[in-house]
Amino acid sequence: MTLSPRPLHKDQIKQCARALQRVSLFSAWKFDEVEEFAAHVQIAPCPAQEVVLWEGDAGDVLYIIAEGNVVVSRRLKGDVETVICRLHAGDFFGELDVIDDQSASANVQTETSCLFYTIDRHTLYRELESNPRLYSKFLLALLKEVAKRLRTTNQRLIDAILWGIDATSLDPG
């Protein structure tokens, strides 16, 4: 399914800003800053059980979950897939697509009906040029979240390696 985000109406911007305040990216922001950011996002409803992103799709959109739940998964081999995580209202995905202009690294499917707030790379960079203070603040918050996710992934990798060693009795200790 291809989502069709649409601009927010003026009366939806405050509601969007209140929802964004619950997102870690905006936790340290003043309401008027969040509201200013919200003026540039779009809204995209999506029914349950729809694929938002396929691994390998071209992507340039950051999705912020306002309502609902999604499952993030990755194809391992053939038809075998593993769930990486579940994301809920207040979480986000697509951040790598916005940063590095690469294809999506995982599948994302809605578990329930969802409402997303989205911002595409073009809009983000255009607004960065016109309001560097606010959008630098956003990008710094985004980088902190990416770093946190990378640390979690590193720990999971270490745990998987240790579990593999323990399971094979190859632990030299």
C-alpha positions in Angstrom: 0.0 0.0 0.0 1.3 3.4 -0.8 0.4 6.0 1.8 -0.9 9.3 0.7 0.1 11.8 3.4 -1.8 15.1 3.2 -1.0 18.5 4.8 -2.6 19.3 8.2 -5.4 21.8 8.4 -4.7 24.8 10.6 -7.0 23.3 13.4 -5.0 20.1 13.3 -1.5 21.7 14.0 -2.1 22.1 17.8 -3.4 18.6 18.1 -0.4 17.3 16.2 2.0 19.4 18.4 0.4 17.9 21.5 0.9 14.4 20.1 4.5 15.2 19.1 5.3 16.3 22.6 4.9 12.7 23.7 7.7 11.6 21.2 11.2 11.4 22.6 12.5 13.6 19.7 10.6 16.5 21.1 10.7 15.9 24.9 12.9 18.9 25.6 11.2 21.3 23.2 8.9 24.2 24.2 5.3 23.8 22.9 5.7 26.7 20.4 8.8 25.0 18.9 6.9 21.7 18.5 4.0 23.6 17.0 6.3 25.3 14.5 7.6 21.9 13.5 4.1 20.5 13.3 3.2 23.1 10.7 5.4 21.2 8.2 4.4 17.6 8.8 1.7 15.7 7.0 -0.9 13.3 8.3 -1.3 9.7 6.9 -4.0 7.3 8.2 -3.4 3.7 7.5 -5.6 0.6 8.2 -4.6 -2.5 10.1 -2.5 -5.2 8.5 -1.1 -2.9 5.8 2.6 -2.8 4.8 3.9 0.7 5.2 7.4 -0.2 4.0 9.0 -3.2 2.4 12.7 -3.9 3.0 14.6 -2.5 0.0 12.0 0.1 -0.9 13.3 3.6 -1.7 12.3 5.8 1.2 12.7 9.4 2.2 10.1 9.8 4.9 10.2 9.8 8.7 7.0 8.3 10.2 5.9 9.3 13.7 3.2 7.1 15.1 0.4 9.2 16.6 -2.0 6.3 17.0 -1.7 2.5 16.7 1.0 -0.1 16.5 3.4 -1.4 13.9 5.7 -4.5 13.6 9.2 -4.0 12.2 10.6 -7.2 10.7 13.5 -8.3 8.5 13.8 -11.1 6.0 16.4 -13.6 7.1 16.5 -16.2 4.3 13.8 -17.1 1.7 10.4 -16.7 3.3 11.8 -16.6 6.9 11.2 -13.3 8.6 12.1 -12.2 12.2 10.4 -9.5 14.2 12.9 -6.9 15.2 10.5 -4.8 17.4 7.0 -3.5 17.8 6.5 0.3 17.8 3.6 2.1 19.4 2.2 5.7 19.6 5.0 8.0 20.3 7.6 5.9 18.5 9.0 6.6 15.0 10.6 4.9 12.1 12.2 5.7 8.7 14.8 7.9 10.3 17.6 6.2 8.3 15.8 6.8 5.1 15.7 10.5 5.9 19.4 10.6 6.8 21.2 8.5 4.3 19.2 8.2 1.1 19.4 4.4 1.1 16.6 1.9 0.8 14.5 0.7 3.7 16.4 -1.7 5.9 13.3 -3.5 7.3 9.6 -4.2 6.6 7.0 -2.2 8.6 3.4 -3.4 8.8 0.6 -2.0 10.8 -0.9 -4.3 13.5 -3.8 -1.9 14.2 -5.2 1.1 12.4 -2.6 3.8 12.6 -2.3 7.5 12.2 1.2 8.7 11.2 2.7 12.2 11.1 5.3 12.3 8.4 8.0 14.5 7.2 10.0 13.9 4.0 13.7 14.5 3.5 13.1 17.4 1.0 10.8 19.3 3.5 13.2 18.6 6.4 16.2 19.9 4.6 14.3 22.9 3.1 13.2 23.8 6.6 16.7 23.2 8.0 18.0 25.9 5.6 15.2 28.4 6.5 15.2 27.7 10.3 18.6 26.2 11.2 18.1 26.7 14.9 14.9 24.6 15.2 15.8 22.0 12.6 19.4 21.5 13.9 17.7 20.8 17.3 15.5 18.2 15.6 18.4 16.6 13.8 20.5 16.4 17.0 17.6 14.8 18.8 17.2 12.3 15.9 20.9 11.5 16.0 20.7 10.8 19.7 17.9 8.4 19.1 19.8 6.7 16.3 22.8 6.4 18.6 20.6 4.9 21.3 19.2 2.3 18.9 22.7 1.5 17.6 23.8 0.8 21.2 20.8 -1.5 21.8 21.6 -3.3 18.6 25.3 -3.7 19.6 24.2 -5.2 22.9 21.8 -7.6 21.2 24.7 -8.7 18.9 26.9 -9.3 21.9 24.1 -11.2 23.6 23.6 -13.3 20.5 27.3 -14.1 20.2 27.5 -15.0 23.9 24.4 -17.1 23.6 25.8 -18.9 20.6 29.1 -19.6 22.5 27.2 -20.8 25.5 25.0 -23.0 23.4 28.0 -24.7 21.7 30.1 -24.9 24.8 32.9 -23.1 23.1 33.3 -20.6 26.0 37.0 -20.6 26.7 36.4 -19.4 30.3 
